[in-house]
Amino acid sequence: MRMAPPVWIGAPPEEFRGNGVVFGEHSAEFFGVDRGDGLTVFIEDVPHRFVVAAVARSSGLFTDDGRSHTLVVPMEKLAIAVAGRGRSSVTYVRAAEPAGPEAVAALIEGLEEVYPRYRVRETVPQSEVDLWTRDSTLPFTIMSFLVFFMSVFIIFTCFRVITLERLPVIGTFRTYGGTVEGMAGLARLVNGENVVKTRIRLDDVDGFLRDGFNVDVEIEIGG
């Protein structure tokens, strides 16, 4: 897998070697440098003089993360700066095929046996990923708890209003007395039920009963 080539602002570097260095667009604006300008970079507390060879768009390797600045230095120059004598201080290795955690652990163990003088580790361990994402996931976790407690409060409030305030007014069962004043002589079949229109005068009407309520009617026929 190869990294996407940078998008240059202006011409690409004619010769990327020696003291040349490549800046990202954001970093170049931040430090106030442009192509051909010289600058001093401290590497392990030792000053080194460089010349800006080119400036790249803020994408890919040069993406602005708001916390750091990336610049690319020729490998030969960097090896001299860190006293590497032309050798790499860090080498990245990847498996030929997608590998799970167990395969990665076995690969690291095998490399440690082959290169006992070197320290072999995962490029980005899962513990570091969890540490980096903790700041992002913590607000969502807090919001989830807040939403949960708000939902419980709303449900409890609705239940309280219904049971403690309206229930004494509504009652579980209400009974009204009345007198049948008239009844139709014919029954009609409505939705599979026999319906007989009846006119009833209620004796103890209160403010609860409204037009359109469905009620059960029990009629007693006197002797």
C-alpha positions in Angstrom: 0.0 0.0 0.0 1.5 3.3 -1.1 0.6 6.8 0.3 -1.1 9.1 -2.1 1.4 11.6 -3.7 1.2 15.2 -2.3 -0.6 17.9 -4.3 2.0 20.7 -4.8 1.4 24.4 -4.5 3.4 25.7 -7.5 6.2 23.5 -8.9 7.2 20.2 -7.2 10.7 20.1 -5.7 13.3 20.0 -8.4 15.8 17.9 -6.3 14.7 16.6 -2.9 18.0 16.0 -1.2 20.6 17.7 1.0 19.0 20.4 3.2 15.7 20.6 1.3 12.5 20.2 3.3 8.8 20.0 2.3 6.2 21.9 4.2 2.4 21.5 4.3 0.4 24.6 3.3 -1.0 25.1 6.8 2.5 24.8 8.4 4.1 27.1 5.9 1.4 29.8 6.7 1.9 29.2 10.4 5.7 29.7 10.3 5.6 32.3 7.6 7.8 30.6 5.1 7.6 29.9 1.4 9.6 28.1 -1.3 13.2 29.0 -1.2 13.2 30.3 2.3 15.7 29.1 4.9 14.8 28.0 8.4 16.4 26.4 11.4 15.0 23.2 12.9 16.1 21.8 16.2 16.4 18.0 16.2 17.3 16.5 19.6 18.2 20.0 20.8 20.7 20.5 17.9 20.0 23.2 15.3 20.0 22.2 11.7 19.6 24.6 8.7 17.1 23.7 6.0 15.7 25.3 2.8 12.1 25.0 1.9 12.1 22.9 -1.3 8.4 22.9 -1.9 5.0 23.5 -0.3 2.2 20.9 -0.5 -1.6 21.1 -0.1 -3.0 20.3 3.4 -4.0 16.7 2.5 -2.8 13.2 3.2 0.4 13.3 5.1 0.2 17.1 5.4 -3.4 17.2 6.7 -3.8 19.8 9.4 -4.9 18.2 12.7 -4.7 21.4 14.7 -2.1 20.0 17.1 1.1 19.4 15.2 3.1 20.3 12.1 4.5 17.9 9.6 7.6 18.4 7.4 9.4 15.9 5.2 13.2 15.8 5.3 15.5 13.7 3.0 16.4 10.4 4.6 20.1 11.0 4.3 19.9 14.3 6.1 17.7 13.0 8.8 20.0 10.0 9.4 22.9 12.3 9.9 20.9 14.6 12.2 20.0 11.7 14.5 23.4 10.0 14.2 21.9 7.1 12.4 24.9 6.6 10.1 22.7 6.2 7.1 20.4 3.7 8.7 16.7 3.9 9.6 15.8 4.4 13.3 12.3 3.1 12.8 11.0 0.5 10.2 7.4 -0.2 9.6 6.4 -3.8 8.6 3.0 -5.0 7.5 1.7 -8.5 7.0 1.2 -9.7 3.4 -2.4 -10.6 4.2 -5.0 -9.2 6.6 -4.2 -10.5 10.1 -6.1 -10.6 13.4 -4.7 -9.9 16.9 -3.4 -13.4 17.3 -1.6 -13.4 14.0 -0.1 -10.0 14.8 1.1 -11.2 18.2 2.7 -14.2 16.6 4.4 -12.0 13.9 5.8 -9.7 16.6 7.1 -12.7 18.6 8.8 -14.1 15.5 10.5 -10.8 14.6 11.7 -10.4 18.2 13.5 -13.8 17.9 15.1 -12.8 14.6 16.0 -9.3 15.7 16.8 -9.6 19.5 18.6 -6.2 19.6 15.5 -4.3 18.4 12.2 -3.5 20.1 9.2 -4.7 18.1 5.7 -3.5 18.8 2.4 -2.7 17.1 2.4 0.5 15.2 -0.8 1.7 17.0 -1.7 -0.6 19.9 -5.4 -0.9 20.8 -4.7 0.7 24.2 -3.5 3.9 22.5 -6.5 3.9 20.2 -8.8 3.6 23.2 -6.9 6.5 24.9 -7.2 8.7 21.8 -10.9 8.0 21.3 -11.8 8.4 25.0 -12.1 12.2 24.7 -14.4 11.8 21.8 -16.6 9.1 23.2 -16.9 10.5 26.8 -19.3 13.3 25.8 -21.6 10.8 24.0 -21.5 8.5 27.0 -22.5 11.4 29.3 -25.3 12.4 26.9 -26.6 8.9 26.8 -27.0 8.9 30.6 -28.6 12.3 30.5 -31.1 11.2 27.9 -31.8 8.0 29.9 -32.6 9.9 33.1 -34.6 12.5 31.2 -36.7 9.7 29.7 -37.3 8.1 33.1 -38.3 11.5 34.6 -40.8 12.2 31.7 -42.3 8.7 32.0 -42.5 9.1 35.8 -44.1 12.5 35.6 -46.8 11.3 33.1 -47.5 8.3 35.3 -47.8 10.5 38.4 -50.2 13.0 36.7 -52.4 10.1 35.5 -52.4 8.1 38.7 -52.3 10.8 41.4 -54.2 13.7 39.8 -56.6 12.4 37.2 -57.4 9.0 38.7 -59.4 10.4 41.7 -61.4 12.4 39.2 -61.9 9.7 36.6 -62.1 6.7 39.0 -61.4 3.2 38.0 -65.1 2.6 37.5 -68.0 5.1 37.5 -71.7 4.3 37.7 -74.6 6.6 36.8 -78.2 6.0 37.6 -80.9 6.9 35.2 -84.4 6.2 33.7 -85.2 4.7 30.3 -87.6 7.2 28.6 -87.8 5.5 25.3 -86.6 2.6 23.1 -86.8 2.0 19.4 -89.1 -0.8 18.3 -86.6 -2.2 15.8 -83.0 -3.4 16.1 -80.4 -2.8 13.5 -77.4 -5.0 12.7 -74.2 -2.8 12.9 -70.8 -4.5 12.4 -72.2 -7.8 13.4 -74.0 -6.5 16.5 -77.7 -5.8 17.2 -78.1 -2.2 18.0 -81.3 -0.8 19.7 -81.5 3.0 20.1 -82.5 3.9 23.6 -83.1 7.3 25.3 -82.0 7.4 28.9 -82.2 10.3 31.3 -79.3 10.3 33.8 -80.0 11.4 37.4 -76.5 12.1 38.6 -74.7 13.7 35.7 -71.3 15.2 36.5 -68.6 17.1 34.6 -66.7 14.0 33.6 -69.2 12.5 31.1 -68.9 13.9 27.6 -70.6 13.4 24.2 -69.3 10.5 22.2 -68.1 8.4 25.2 -68.6 4.7 24.9 -70.3 3.3 28.0 -71.9 0.0 29.0 -75.6 0.2 29.8 -77.4 -2.2 32.0 -81.2 -2.0 32.0 -83.3 -3.5 34.8 -87.0 -4.2 34.0 -89.2 -3.7 36.9 -92.1 -6.1 37.8 
